[in-house]
């Protein structure tokens, strides 16, 4: 299993991206939290991942910085 960290910030950050990451294994790529907003696409691109390759999305809770 591989862990790709896309962001580590909290809801009020301006200099980094909100907490979210991708777990990858032979079954696919699993996004855990979206980090909030469309900056996710930029973070995926920086990590060499395409949004089309995401298999499942897990949202840990309903705060705006996780959806």
PDB file with SEQRES, HELIX, SHEET and CRYST1 records, atoms N, CA, C and O in Angstrom:
SEQRES   1 A   67  UNK UNK UNK UNK UNK UNK UNK UNK UNK UNK UNK UNK UNK          
SEQRES   2 A   67  UNK UNK UNK UNK UNK UNK UNK UNK UNK UNK UNK UNK UNK          
SEQRES   3 A   67  UNK UNK UNK UNK UNK UNK UNK UNK UNK UNK UNK UNK UNK          
SEQRES   4 A   67  UNK UNK UNK UNK UNK UNK UNK UNK UNK UNK UNK UNK UNK          
SEQRES   5 A   67  UNK UNK UNK UNK UNK UNK UNK UNK UNK UNK UNK UNK UNK          
SEQRES   6 A   67  UNK UNK                                                      
HELIX    1 AA1 UNK A   39  UNK A   46  1                                   8    
HELIX    2 AA2 UNK A   51  UNK A   53  5                                   3    
SHEET    1 AA1 4 UNK A   2  UNK A   7  0                                        
SHEET    2 AA1 4 UNK A  20  UNK A  25 -1                                        
SHEET    3 AA1 4 UNK A  28  UNK A  32 -1                                        
SHEET    4 AA1 4 UNK A  54  UNK A  58  1                                        
CRYST1    1.000    1.000    1.000  90.00  90.00  90.00 P 1           1          
ATOM      1  N   UNK A   1       0.840  -1.172   0.000  1.00  0.00           N  
ATOM      2  CA  UNK A   1       0.000   0.000   0.000  1.00  0.00           C  
ATOM      3  C   UNK A   1       0.889   1.242   0.000  1.00  0.00           C  
ATOM      4  O   UNK A   1       1.927   1.279   0.662  1.00  0.00           O  
ATOM      5  N   UNK A   2       0.469   2.246  -0.746  1.00  0.00           N  
ATOM      6  CA  UNK A   2       1.212   3.502  -0.848  1.00  0.00           C  
ATOM      7  C   UNK A   2       0.337   4.637  -0.320  1.00  0.00           C  
ATOM      8  O   UNK A   2      -0.861   4.688  -0.601  1.00  0.00           O  
ATOM      9  N   UNK A   3       0.937   5.538   0.440  1.00  0.00           N  
ATOM     10  CA  UNK A   3       0.259   6.724   0.953  1.00  0.00           C  
ATOM     11  C   UNK A   3       0.814   7.947   0.238  1.00  0.00           C  
ATOM     12  O   UNK A   3       2.020   8.189   0.258  1.00  0.00           O  
ATOM     13  N   UNK A   4      -0.073   8.723  -0.400  1.00  0.00           N  
ATOM     14  CA  UNK A   4       0.309   9.980  -1.032  1.00  0.00           C  
ATOM     15  C   UNK A   4      -0.399  11.103  -0.293  1.00  0.00           C  
ATOM     16  O   UNK A   4      -1.627  11.185  -0.309  1.00  0.00           O  
ATOM     17  N   UNK A   5       0.366  11.957   0.346  1.00  0.00           N  
ATOM     18  CA  UNK A   5      -0.210  13.068   1.103  1.00  0.00           C  
ATOM     19  C   UNK A   5      -0.390  14.254   0.160  1.00  0.00           C  
ATOM     20  O   UNK A   5       0.574  14.737  -0.434  1.00  0.00           O  
ATOM     21  N   UNK A   6      -1.626  14.717   0.029  1.00  0.00           N  
ATOM     22  CA  UNK A   6      -1.933  15.845  -0.845  1.00  0.00           C  
ATOM     23  C   UNK A   6      -1.997  17.159  -0.079  1.00  0.00           C  
ATOM     24  O   UNK A   6      -1.788  18.225  -0.659  1.00  0.00           O  
ATOM     25  N   UNK A   7      -2.281  17.093   1.204  1.00  0.00           N  
ATOM     26  CA  UNK A   7      -2.362  18.296   2.021  1.00  0.00           C  
ATOM     27  C   UNK A   7      -2.295  17.951   3.491  1.00  0.00           C  
ATOM     28  O   UNK A   7      -2.655  16.848   3.902  1.00  0.00           O  
ATOM     29  N   UNK A   8      -1.826  18.915   4.288  1.00  0.00           N  
ATOM     30  CA  UNK A   8      -1.684  18.685   5.727  1.00  0.00           C  
ATOM     31  C   UNK A   8      -2.246  19.830   6.560  1.00  0.00           C  
ATOM     32  O   UNK A   8      -2.100  19.825   7.783  1.00  0.00           O  
ATOM     33  N   UNK A   9      -2.877  20.799   5.936  1.00  0.00           N  
ATOM     34  CA  UNK A   9      -3.331  21.986   6.650  1.00  0.00           C  
ATOM     35  C   UNK A   9      -4.719  21.853   7.248  1.00  0.00           C  
ATOM     36  O   UNK A   9      -5.476  20.943   6.911  1.00  0.00           O  
ATOM     37  N   UNK A  10      -5.040  22.785   8.150  1.00  0.00           N  
ATOM     38  CA  UNK A  10      -6.379  22.830   8.740  1.00  0.00           C  
ATOM     39  C   UNK A  10      -7.287  23.724   7.901  1.00  0.00           C  
ATOM     40  O   UNK A  10      -6.891  24.173   6.825  1.00  0.00           O  
ATOM     41  N   UNK A  11      -8.486  23.982   8.379  1.00  0.00           N  
ATOM     42  CA  UNK A  11      -9.484  24.725   7.607  1.00  0.00           C  
ATOM     43  C   UNK A  11      -9.078  26.163   7.305  1.00  0.00           C  
ATOM     44  O   UNK A  11      -9.562  26.739   6.331  1.00  0.00           O  
ATOM     45  N   UNK A  12      -8.210  26.753   8.109  1.00  0.00           N  
ATOM     46  CA  UNK A  12      -7.870  28.157   7.935  1.00  0.00           C  
ATOM     47  C   UNK A  12      -6.537  28.437   7.273  1.00  0.00           C  
ATOM     48  O   UNK A  12      -6.053  29.566   7.343  1.00  0.00           O  
ATOM     49  N   UNK A  13      -5.932  27.464   6.640  1.00  0.00           N  
ATOM     50  CA  UNK A  13      -4.604  27.672   6.056  1.00  0.00           C  
ATOM     51  C   UNK A  13      -4.664  28.479   4.765  1.00  0.00           C  
ATOM     52  O   UNK A  13      -5.654  28.433   4.035  1.00  0.00           O  
ATOM     53  N   UNK A  14      -3.599  29.212   4.497  1.00  0.00           N  
ATOM     54  CA  UNK A  14      -3.496  29.968   3.253  1.00  0.00           C  
ATOM     55  C   UNK A  14      -2.266  29.556   2.448  1.00  0.00           C  
ATOM     56  O   UNK A  14      -2.213  29.795   1.241  1.00  0.00           O  
ATOM     57  N   UNK A  15      -1.289  28.948   3.089  1.00  0.00           N  
ATOM     58  CA  UNK A  15      -0.021  28.637   2.438  1.00  0.00           C  
ATOM     59  C   UNK A  15       0.135  27.170   2.051  1.00  0.00           C  
ATOM     60  O   UNK A  15       1.110  26.814   1.388  1.00  0.00           O  
ATOM     61  N   UNK A  16      -0.788  26.325   2.443  1.00  0.00           N  
ATOM     62  CA  UNK A  16      -0.728  24.910   2.063  1.00  0.00           C  
ATOM     63  C   UNK A  16      -2.154  24.418   1.829  1.00  0.00           C  
ATOM     64  O   UNK A  16      -3.104  25.190   1.958  1.00  0.00           O  
ATOM     65  N   UNK A  17      -2.307  23.156   1.489  1.00  0.00           N  
ATOM     66  CA  UNK A  17      -3.624  22.616   1.175  1.00  0.00           C  
ATOM     67  C   UNK A  17      -4.187  21.876   2.385  1.00  0.00           C  
ATOM     68  O   UNK A  17      -3.442  21.334   3.202  1.00  0.00           O  
ATOM     69  N   UNK A  18      -5.512  21.864   2.481  1.00  0.00           N  
ATOM     70  CA  UNK A  18      -6.184  21.170   3.582  1.00  0.00           C  
ATOM     71  C   UNK A  18      -5.848  19.685   3.593  1.00  0.00           C  
ATOM     72  O   UNK A  18      -5.464  19.115   2.571  1.00  0.00           O  
ATOM     73  N   UNK A  19      -5.995  19.072   4.747  1.00  0.00           N  
ATOM     74  CA  UNK A  19      -5.655  17.664   4.926  1.00  0.00           C  
ATOM     75  C   UNK A  19      -6.446  16.765   3.982  1.00  0.00           C  
ATOM     76  O   UNK A  19      -7.677  16.770   3.980  1.00  0.00           O  
ATOM     77  N   UNK A  20      -5.723  16.002   3.192  1.00  0.00           N  
ATOM     78  CA  UNK A  20      -6.308  14.952   2.365  1.00  0.00           C  
ATOM     79  C   UNK A  20      -5.171  14.080   1.847  1.00  0.00           C  
ATOM     80  O   UNK A  20      -4.026  14.522   1.747  1.00  0.00           O  
ATOM     81  N   UNK A  21      -5.503  12.848   1.522  1.00  0.00           N  
ATOM     82  CA  UNK A  21      -4.474  11.939   1.031  1.00  0.00           C  
ATOM     83  C   UNK A  21      -5.096  10.837   0.196  1.00  0.00           C  
ATOM     84  O   UNK A  21      -6.310  10.634   0.205  1.00  0.00           O  
ATOM     85  N   UNK A  22      -4.234  10.126  -0.529  1.00  0.00           N  
ATOM     86  CA  UNK A  22      -4.654   9.006  -1.377  1.00  0.00           C  
ATOM     87  C   UNK A  22      -3.935   7.752  -0.902  1.00  0.00           C  
ATOM     88  O   UNK A  22      -2.714   7.739  -0.747  1.00  0.00           O  
ATOM     89  N   UNK A  23      -4.705   6.709  -0.675  1.00  0.00           N  
ATOM     90  CA  UNK A  23      -4.155   5.381  -0.408  1.00  0.00           C  
ATOM     91  C   UNK A  23      -4.274   4.584  -1.693  1.00  0.00           C  
ATOM     92  O   UNK A  23      -5.347   4.525  -2.293  1.00  0.00           O  
ATOM     93  N   UNK A  24      -3.177   3.969  -2.120  1.00  0.00           N  
ATOM     94  CA  UNK A  24      -3.167   3.205  -3.368  1.00  0.00           C  
ATOM     95  C   UNK A  24      -2.714   1.778  -3.098  1.00  0.00           C  
ATOM     96  O   UNK A  24      -1.775   1.537  -2.340  1.00  0.00           O  
ATOM     97  N   UNK A  25      -3.404   0.838  -3.738  1.00  0.00           N  
ATOM     98  CA  UNK A  25      -2.975  -0.558  -3.717  1.00  0.00           C  
ATOM     99  C   UNK A  25      -3.393  -1.194  -5.033  1.00  0.00           C  
ATOM    100  O   UNK A  25      -3.810  -0.493  -5.956  1.00  0.00           O  
ATOM    101  N   UNK A  26      -3.287  -2.502  -5.127  1.00  0.00           N  
ATOM    102  CA  UNK A  26      -3.600  -3.185  -6.385  1.00  0.00           C  
ATOM    103  C   UNK A  26      -5.071  -3.073  -6.770  1.00  0.00           C  
ATOM    104  O   UNK A  26      -5.428  -3.347  -7.915  1.00  0.00           O  
ATOM    105  N   UNK A  27      -5.927  -2.675  -5.837  1.00  0.00           N  
ATOM    106  CA  UNK A  27      -7.358  -2.534  -6.124  1.00  0.00           C  
ATOM    107  C   UNK A  27      -7.737  -1.141  -6.601  1.00  0.00           C  
ATOM    108  O   UNK A  27      -8.837  -0.952  -7.119  1.00  0.00           O  
ATOM    109  N   UNK A  28      -6.857  -0.163  -6.441  1.00  0.00           N  
ATOM    110  CA  UNK A  28      -7.165   1.184  -6.909  1.00  0.00           C  
ATOM    111  C   UNK A  28      -6.611   2.271  -6.021  1.00  0.00           C  
ATOM    112  O   UNK A  28      -5.809   2.025  -5.119  1.00  0.00           O  
ATOM    113  N   UNK A  29      -7.064   3.489  -6.302  1.00  0.00           N  
ATOM    114  CA  UNK A  29      -6.659   4.679  -5.557  1.00  0.00           C  
ATOM    115  C   UNK A  29      -7.854   5.178  -4.758  1.00  0.00           C  
ATOM    116  O   UNK A  29      -8.934   5.391  -5.310  1.00  0.00           O  
ATOM    117  N   UNK A  30      -7.660   5.363  -3.467  1.00  0.00           N  
ATOM    118  CA  UNK A  30      -8.739   5.735  -2.567  1.00  0.00           C  
ATOM    119  C   UNK A  30      -8.435   7.104  -1.966  1.00  0.00           C  
ATOM    120  O   UNK A  30      -7.468   7.255  -1.220  1.00  0.00           O  
ATOM    121  N   UNK A  31      -9.253   8.095  -2.287  1.00  0.00           N  
ATOM    122  CA  UNK A  31      -9.083   9.441  -1.749  1.00  0.00           C  
ATOM    123  C   UNK A  31      -9.733   9.511  -0.375  1.00  0.00           C  
ATOM    124  O   UNK A  31     -10.890   9.124  -0.211  1.00  0.00           O  
ATOM    125  N   UNK A  32      -8.993  10.002   0.609  1.00  0.00           N  
ATOM    126  CA  UNK A  32      -9.532  10.211   1.951  1.00  0.00           C  
ATOM    127  C   UNK A  32      -9.608  11.715   2.170  1.00  0.00           C  
ATOM    128  O   UNK A  32      -8.584  12.395   2.246  1.00  0.00           O  
ATOM    129  N   UNK A  33     -10.817  12.221   2.269  1.00  0.00           N  
ATOM    130  CA  UNK A  33     -11.139  13.644   2.365  1.00  0.00           C  
ATOM    131  C   UNK A  33     -10.691  14.357   1.094  1.00  0.00           C  
ATOM    132  O   UNK A  33      -9.693  13.983   0.477  1.00  0.00           O  
ATOM    133  N   UNK A  34     -11.423  15.367   0.719  1.00  0.00           N  
ATOM    134  CA  UNK A  34     -11.113  16.075  -0.515  1.00  0.00           C  
ATOM    135  C   UNK A  34     -10.322  17.352  -0.311  1.00  0.00           C  
ATOM    136  O   UNK A  34      -9.833  17.947  -1.272  1.00  0.00           O  
ATOM    137  N   UNK A  35     -10.196  17.772   0.924  1.00  0.00           N  
ATOM    138  CA  UNK A  35      -9.445  18.983   1.200  1.00  0.00           C  
ATOM    139  C   UNK A  35     -10.231  20.262   0.992  1.00  0.00           C  
ATOM    140  O   UNK A  35      -9.770  21.331   1.394  1.00  0.00           O  
ATOM    141  N   UNK A  36     -11.395  20.190   0.382  1.00  0.00           N  
ATOM    142  CA  UNK A  36     -12.223  21.370   0.158  1.00  0.00           C  
ATOM    143  C   UNK A  36     -11.822  22.147  -1.082  1.00  0.00           C  
ATOM    144  O   UNK A  36     -10.647  22.464  -1.263  1.00  0.00           O  
ATOM    145  N   UNK A  37     -12.770  22.454  -1.925  1.00  0.00           N  
ATOM    146  CA  UNK A  37     -12.521  23.279  -3.100  1.00  0.00           C  
ATOM    147  C   UNK A  37     -11.870  22.533  -4.252  1.00  0.00           C  
ATOM    148  O   UNK A  37     -11.550  21.348  -4.159  1.00  0.00           O  
ATOM    149  N   UNK A  38     -11.686  23.276  -5.348  1.00  0.00           N  
ATOM    150  CA  UNK A  38     -11.135  22.639  -6.550  1.00  0.00           C  
ATOM    151  C   UNK A  38      -9.613  22.601  -6.559  1.00  0.00           C  
ATOM    152  O   UNK A  38      -9.023  22.169  -7.549  1.00  0.00           O  
ATOM    153  N   UNK A  39      -8.960  23.041  -5.484  1.00  0.00           N  
ATOM    154  CA  UNK A  39      -7.510  22.908  -5.379  1.00  0.00           C  
ATOM    155  C   UNK A  39      -7.069  21.458  -5.389  1.00  0.00           C  
ATOM    156  O   UNK A  39      -5.895  21.159  -5.603  1.00  0.00           O  
ATOM    157  N   UNK A  40      -8.012  20.560  -5.158  1.00  0.00           N  
ATOM    158  CA  UNK A  40      -7.718  19.129  -5.178  1.00  0.00           C  
ATOM    159  C   UNK A  40      -7.123  18.714  -6.520  1.00  0.00           C  
ATOM    160  O   UNK A  40      -6.198  17.902  -6.564  1.00  0.00           O  
ATOM    161  N   UNK A  41      -7.646  19.266  -7.613  1.00  0.00           N  
ATOM    162  CA  UNK A  41      -7.147  18.895  -8.936  1.00  0.00           C  
ATOM    163  C   UNK A  41      -5.670  19.277  -9.090  1.00  0.00           C  
ATOM    164  O   UNK A  41      -4.888  18.527  -9.674  1.00  0.00           O  
ATOM    165  N   UNK A  42      -5.304  20.420  -8.574  1.00  0.00           N  
ATOM    166  CA  UNK A  42      -3.900  20.856  -8.620  1.00  0.00           C  
ATOM    167  C   UNK A  42      -3.025  19.927  -7.780  1.00  0.00           C  
ATOM    168  O   UNK A  42      -1.941  19.538  -8.215  1.00  0.00           O  
ATOM    169  N   UNK A  43      -3.484  19.574  -6.593  1.00  0.00           N  
ATOM    170  CA  UNK A  43      -2.712  18.698  -5.717  1.00  0.00           C  
ATOM    171  C   UNK A  43      -2.547  17.312  -6.336  1.00  0.00           C  
ATOM    172  O   UNK A  43      -1.469  16.723  -6.252  1.00  0.00           O  
ATOM    173  N   UNK A  44      -3.592  16.792  -6.950  1.00  0.00           N  
ATOM    174  CA  UNK A  44      -3.493  15.495  -7.628  1.00  0.00           C  
ATOM    175  C   UNK A  44      -2.465  15.562  -8.757  1.00  0.00           C  
ATOM    176  O   UNK A  44      -1.639  14.661  -8.904  1.00  0.00           O  
ATOM    177  N   UNK A  45      -2.518  16.627  -9.551  1.00  0.00           N  
ATOM    178  CA  UNK A  45      -1.574  16.785 -10.662  1.00  0.00           C  
ATOM    179  C   UNK A  45      -0.141  16.844 -10.150  1.00  0.00           C  
ATOM    180  O   UNK A  45       0.747  16.209 -10.720  1.00  0.00           O  
ATOM    181  N   UNK A  46       0.094  17.600  -9.080  1.00  0.00           N  
ATOM    182  CA  UNK A  46       1.442  17.695  -8.493  1.00  0.00           C  
ATOM    183  C   UNK A  46       1.946  16.336  -8.029  1.00  0.00           C  
ATOM    184  O   UNK A  46       3.148  16.072  -8.050  1.00  0.00           O  
ATOM    185  N   UNK A  47       1.020  15.472  -7.608  1.00  0.00           N  
ATOM    186  CA  UNK A  47       1.396  14.142  -7.117  1.00  0.00           C  
ATOM    187  C   UNK A  47       1.475  13.111  -8.243  1.00  0.00           C  
ATOM    188  O   UNK A  47       1.798  11.948  -7.998  1.00  0.00           O  
ATOM    189  N   UNK A  48       1.181  13.532  -9.474  1.00  0.00           N  
ATOM    190  CA  UNK A  48       1.231  12.606 -10.601  1.00  0.00           C  
ATOM    191  C   UNK A  48       0.025  11.692 -10.693  1.00  0.00           C  
ATOM    192  O   UNK A  48       0.103  10.606 -11.266  1.00  0.00           O  
ATOM    193  N   UNK A  49      -1.098  12.135 -10.125  1.00  0.00           N  
ATOM    194  CA  UNK A  49      -2.334  11.349 -10.151  1.00  0.00           C  
ATOM    195  C   UNK A  49      -3.397  12.076 -10.965  1.00  0.00           C  
ATOM    196  O   UNK A  49      -3.395  13.305 -11.039  1.00  0.00           O  
ATOM    197  N   UNK A  50      -4.297  11.326 -11.571  1.00  0.00           N  
ATOM    198  CA  UNK A  50      -5.431  11.893 -12.301  1.00  0.00           C  
ATOM    199  C   UNK A  50      -6.704  11.622 -11.505  1.00  0.00           C  
ATOM    200  O   UNK A  50      -6.851  10.560 -10.901  1.00  0.00           O  
ATOM    201  N   UNK A  51      -7.626  12.590 -11.506  1.00  0.00           N  
ATOM    202  CA  UNK A  51      -8.867  12.375 -10.763  1.00  0.00           C  
ATOM    203  C   UNK A  51      -9.635  11.181 -11.319  1.00  0.00           C  
ATOM    204  O   UNK A  51     -10.379  10.527 -10.588  1.00  0.00           O  
ATOM    205  N   UNK A  52      -9.461  10.896 -12.607  1.00  0.00           N  
ATOM    206  CA  UNK A  52     -10.150   9.762 -13.223  1.00  0.00           C  
ATOM    207  C   UNK A  52      -9.674   8.427 -12.662  1.00  0.00           C  
ATOM    208  O   UNK A  52     -10.369   7.418 -12.783  1.00  0.00           O  
ATOM    209  N   UNK A  53      -8.500   8.417 -12.055  1.00  0.00           N  
ATOM    210  CA  UNK A  53      -7.946   7.181 -11.501  1.00  0.00           C  
ATOM    211  C   UNK A  53      -8.375   6.918 -10.061  1.00  0.00           C  
ATOM    212  O   UNK A  53      -8.009   5.897  -9.479  1.00  0.00           O  
ATOM    213  N   UNK A  54      -9.158   7.845  -9.479  1.00  0.00           N  
ATOM    214  CA  UNK A  54      -9.651   7.625  -8.118  1.00  0.00           C  
ATOM    215  C   UNK A  54     -10.775   6.604  -8.149  1.00  0.00           C  
ATOM    216  O   UNK A  54     -11.707   6.723  -8.945  1.00  0.00           O  
ATOM    217  N   UNK A  55     -10.691   5.618  -7.299  1.00  0.00           N  
ATOM    218  CA  UNK A  55     -11.657   4.526  -7.273  1.00  0.00           C  
ATOM    219  C   UNK A  55     -12.802   4.807  -6.310  1.00  0.00           C  
ATOM    220  O   UNK A  55     -13.968   4.582  -6.636  1.00  0.00           O  
ATOM    221  N   UNK A  56     -12.467   5.295  -5.134  1.00  0.00           N  
ATOM    222  CA  UNK A  56     -13.443   5.532  -4.076  1.00  0.00           C  
ATOM    223  C   UNK A  56     -13.026   6.772  -3.299  1.00  0.00           C  
ATOM    224  O   UNK A  56     -11.835   7.053  -3.158  1.00  0.00           O  
ATOM    225  N   UNK A  57     -14.007   7.513  -2.796  1.00  0.00           N  
ATOM    226  CA  UNK A  57     -13.735   8.687  -1.970  1.00  0.00           C  
ATOM    227  C   UNK A  57     -14.349   8.464  -0.596  1.00  0.00           C  
ATOM    228  O   UNK A  57     -15.532   8.145  -0.476  1.00  0.00           O  
ATOM    229  N   UNK A  58     -13.533   8.634   0.434  1.00  0.00           N  
ATOM    230  CA  UNK A  58     -13.998   8.536   1.816  1.00  0.00           C  
ATOM    231  C   UNK A  58     -13.987   9.936   2.429  1.00  0.00           C  
ATOM    232  O   UNK A  58     -12.988  10.649   2.328  1.00  0.00           O  
ATOM    233  N   UNK A  59     -15.082  10.328   3.058  1.00  0.00           N  
ATOM    234  CA  UNK A  59     -15.166  11.602   3.766  1.00  0.00           C  
ATOM    235  C   UNK A  59     -15.275  11.279   5.247  1.00  0.00           C  
ATOM    236  O   UNK A  59     -16.226  10.624   5.672  1.00  0.00           O  
ATOM    237  N   UNK A  60     -14.304  11.735   6.037  1.00  0.00           N  
ATOM    238  CA  UNK A  60     -14.269  11.368   7.451  1.00  0.00           C  
ATOM    239  C   UNK A  60     -15.318  12.094   8.274  1.00  0.00           C  
ATOM    240  O   UNK A  60     -15.835  11.543   9.245  1.00  0.00           O  
ATOM    241  N   UNK A  61     -15.639  13.337   7.891  1.00  0.00           N  
ATOM    242  CA  UNK A  61     -16.716  14.073   8.554  1.00  0.00           C  
ATOM    243  C   UNK A  61     -17.094  15.282   7.699  1.00  0.00           C  
ATOM    244  O   UNK A  61     -16.376  15.636   6.765  1.00  0.00           O  
ATOM    245  N   UNK A  62     -18.223  15.914   8.022  1.00  0.00           N  
ATOM    246  CA  UNK A  62     -18.797  16.933   7.146  1.00  0.00           C  
ATOM    247  C   UNK A  62     -18.379  18.360   7.501  1.00  0.00           C  
ATOM    248  O   UNK A  62     -19.232  19.223   7.711  1.00  0.00           O  
ATOM    249  N   UNK A  63     -17.097  18.606   7.568  1.00  0.00           N  
ATOM    250  CA  UNK A  63     -16.588  19.973   7.648  1.00  0.00           C  
ATOM    251  C   UNK A  63     -16.160  20.377   6.247  1.00  0.00           C  
ATOM    252  O   UNK A  63     -15.735  19.534   5.458  1.00  0.00           O  
ATOM    253  N   UNK A  64     -16.269  21.659   5.936  1.00  0.00           N  
ATOM    254  CA  UNK A  64     -15.999  22.140   4.582  1.00  0.00           C  
ATOM    255  C   UNK A  64     -14.577  21.821   4.109  1.00  0.00           C  
ATOM    256  O   UNK A  64     -14.356  21.676   2.906  1.00  0.00           O  
ATOM    257  N   UNK A  65     -13.620  21.710   5.014  1.00  0.00           N  
ATOM    258  CA  UNK A  65     -12.247  21.417   4.598  1.00  0.00           C  
ATOM    259  C   UNK A  65     -11.998  19.926   4.379  1.00  0.00           C  
ATOM    260  O   UNK A  65     -10.861  19.526   4.130  1.00  0.00           O  
ATOM    261  N   UNK A  66     -13.021  19.115   4.468  1.00  0.00           N  
ATOM    262  CA  UNK A  66     -12.889  17.674   4.235  1.00  0.00           C  
ATOM    263  C   UNK A  66     -13.735  17.190   3.055  1.00  0.00           C  
ATOM    264  O   UNK A  66     -13.582  16.056   2.601  1.00  0.00           O  
ATOM    265  N   UNK A  67     -14.618  18.044   2.567  1.00  0.00           N  
ATOM    266  CA  UNK A  67     -15.542  17.620   1.505  1.00  0.00           C  
ATOM    267  C   UNK A  67     -15.071  18.160   0.170  1.00  0.00           C  
ATOM    268  O   UNK A  67     -15.710  17.917  -0.854  1.00  0.00           O  
TER     269      UNK A  67                                                      
END                                                                             
